[in-house]
Amino acid sequence: MQAATLTSGILSEEPIRSGVNATTVNAALEGFVRAAAFELPRGLRINVVSPTVLEESMPVYGAFFQGFEPAPGSRVALAYVRSIEGVQTGRVYRVW
């Protein structure tokens, strides 16, 4: 089975100031993945990983994500493993 994994983010559900573009794109990616999964040929899968801000990114992006609990990159990586190695399709793997 071949799998494609896209990346969205917490802004699909929790918009921030000056983040309208990111919120729009994240929400669109998640909707696309849920719908496209039904139309893919047999043997193909598609999922999306939707993390919050990463701990490792807080020095750069922390000011935009005040009040958000960051996730370690190692935890987000597990969602990618599930998406790639698992059997699900059309899933949004949230790491919040």
Secondary structure, DSSP 8 states (H G I E B T S, - for coil): -EEEEEE--GGGTS--TT-HHHHHHHHHHHHHHHHHTTTS-TTEEEEEEEE--BGGGHHHHGGGGTT---B-HHHHHHHHHHHHHSS--S-EEEE-
